[in-house]
Amino acid sequence: MSDLIEHSGGFWNEQTLAQNFIHADAQAIRRIPLGRARDDFWAWEGERYGLYTVRSAYRALVEKETQERDFKSGQPSFTFGREQ
């Protein structure tokens, strides 16, 4: 994926698009706006802002155990305001 973007200017690499996609798909890709280039970083999926905390790990563990218990008992599973 990173080969499709010219990181120096934040625009699509036209040559790579042409070599790897049919014309219609390349056109569709070109219509996808590219945001600001930022470095990758590690993020914890269990929190909105990606920061790992013991609290968020505990919450994820409790959520997993609740889902397993609900599955075994045939109950629908709900997690912190989101239906799974």
Buried (B, 14 or more C-beta within 10 A) or exposed (E): EEEBBBEEEEEBBEEBBEEEBEEEEBEEEEEEEEEEEEEEEEEBEBBEEEEEEEEBEEBBEEBEEBBEEBEEEEEEEEBEEEEE
